[in-house]
Amino acid sequence: MPDRYWFVRPLLRAMPPETAHRLTLTALAAGLGGTSRPPDLPELRQRVWGLDFPNPIGIAAGFDKNAQAPEPLLRLGFGFVEIGTVTPRPQPGNPIPRVFRLEADGALINRMGFNSGGLDLVVQRMRARRHEAGIVGVNVGKNRDSADAAPDYAEAVRRTAPLADYLVVNVSSPNTPGLRELQARAALEALLRQVLEARHQSGVRPPLLVKIAPDLTAEERADIAAVALAAGIDGIIVSNTTVARPPGLRSPRASEAGGLSGRPLFGPSTALLAEIYRLTEGRIPLIGVGGVANAENAYAKIRAGASLVQLYTALVFGGPTLVGEIKTGLAALLHRDGFAAVAEAVGADHAKVPQVSVGTSGAS
């Protein structure tokens, strides 16, 4: 598919964004993405949460919501794949159109609203791939009409824990009413207690992460870091899309409601990543996501404190060859600065903060 992509790219770009995405995912699931995975450079490998990542570049949740194509995505060269967000019951999400390309800004706005095939479908597909190689995480959320969020998250964690390499509690999408209120200290503490108990009930201990929003006050950021450390969760994903509209956006669809992702999110999300790394004192691994479009962006996330990096929006504009380009460029940047491996560069911009011991942190 990387070679074929440039032939079909004009057709895809002429389609509505969601139609193009659905066609791309269907093609990948049908095996059009290739049958062999390109080898990774040894300096890109690292061990986090007891898992051996062949490289630190993953695809963020939202691309493959229903575990339709995790293996084809891994074959494109990603070091890991995060599926979801999956909700306990199927739901259609918000009305279409709900995804908008901001061509001039290298960005997207989406208001998908947790469209999901539901747990039954995802569990079935994850069971079918249980003996496949490659790291696949599951990102979980609540149904829109659920009055109490905690049982939804607990059910999703309990059912997917035996099947996922790691789990993500998504409390940061801007497109489900009231969801971001779960990031408040008391609410997050209560939610994590129930989610951690659900993981215990599952009989297995995949790493459990929380995905946070970029639109947080200083007090909220400090509270989240404190709760994460006290609760003993295994990591934080920084960050989801933003409801802010930075000055200078040029695209005519910039005023659409929803979460903004892509190039304009890089600066704010990376600043938040660095702050969360400082607030958690480098004690838990972080995944940096938001605006990653090249090797320099990925490297900046790592130096700011990310053990792993995710992207999604950049694929819309750069295509699948972008993955290999980022990995090659990242290796060159590590060599330039005298790092023999990715792990050595994690948090390098924080001279006074101890680096995460990624080989032993979290659950295995």
Secondary structure, 3 states (H helix, E strand, C coil): CHHHHHHHHHHHHHCCHHHHHHHHHHHHHCCCCCCCCCCCCHHHCEEECCEEECCCEEECCCCCCCCCCHHHHHHCCCCEEEEEEECCCCECCCCCCCEEEEHHHCEEEECCCCCECCHHHHHHHHHHCCCCCCEEEEEECCCCCCCCHHHHHHHHHHHHCCCCCEEEEECCCCCCCCHHHHHCHHHHHHHHHHHHHHHHHHCCCCCEEEEECCCCCHHHHHHHHHHHHHHCCCEEEECCCECCCCCCCCCCCCCCCCEEEEHHHHHHHHHHHHHHHHHCCCCCCEEEECCCCCHHHHHHHHHHCEEEEEECHHHHHHCCHHHHHHHHHHHHHHHHCCCCCHHHHCCCCCCCCCCCCCCCCCCC
